[in-house]
Amino acid sequence: MNCAARVEQALASLPWVEKHEVDFGKKEAHITVNGKFDKVATLKAVTDLGFGATVKKIG
């Protein structure tokens, strides 16, 4: 499984993620979440794979 697919799979496994798009060329992932968003767990899902992660915008 390639890197983008691993990140997509991790994001898809989170119950608050309704939509996700990973662009490794830009080193970005865009997600749409429901009201139960957990920022810490979302970042952990990505960093546990060995990638850096930050949240740039909420809302």
C-alpha positions in Angstrom: 0.0 0.0 0.0 1.4 3.4 -0.9 1.8 6.3 1.5 -1.3 8.2 0.3 -3.5 5.1 0.6 -2.2 4.5 4.1 -3.2 8.0 5.2 -6.5 7.8 3.4 -7.3 4.5 5.1 -6.4 6.0 8.5 -8.6 9.0 7.9 -11.5 6.9 6.7 -11.4 4.8 9.8 -12.2 7.9 12.0 -15.9 8.1 12.7 -16.0 11.9 12.4 -14.4 12.0 9.0 -17.2 12.3 6.4 -14.9 13.1 3.4 -11.2 13.0 2.8 -8.7 13.9 0.0 -5.0 13.3 0.2 -2.6 15.2 -2.1 1.0 14.0 -1.5 2.3 16.3 -4.1 1.2 19.3 -2.0 1.7 17.4 1.3 -1.9 18.1 2.3 -5.0 16.3 3.3 -8.4 17.9 3.3 -11.1 16.5 5.4 -14.8 17.2 6.1 -15.9 16.2 9.5 -19.1 16.0 11.5 -19.7 17.7 14.9 -17.8 15.0 16.8 -14.4 16.0 15.4 -11.5 15.0 17.6 -8.4 17.1 16.6 -5.9 15.2 18.8 -7.0 11.7 17.5 -7.0 12.9 13.9 -3.5 14.2 14.2 -2.4 11.0 16.0 -3.9 8.8 13.2 -1.5 10.5 10.7 1.5 10.9 12.9 1.3 7.2 14.0 2.1 6.4 10.3 5.3 8.4 10.5 4.0 11.6 8.8 3.8 15.1 10.2 0.4 16.7 10.7 -1.1 20.0 11.7 -4.6 21.5 11.5 -4.6 24.7 9.5 -8.3 25.6 9.5 -11.4 24.6 11.4 -14.7 25.9 10.3 
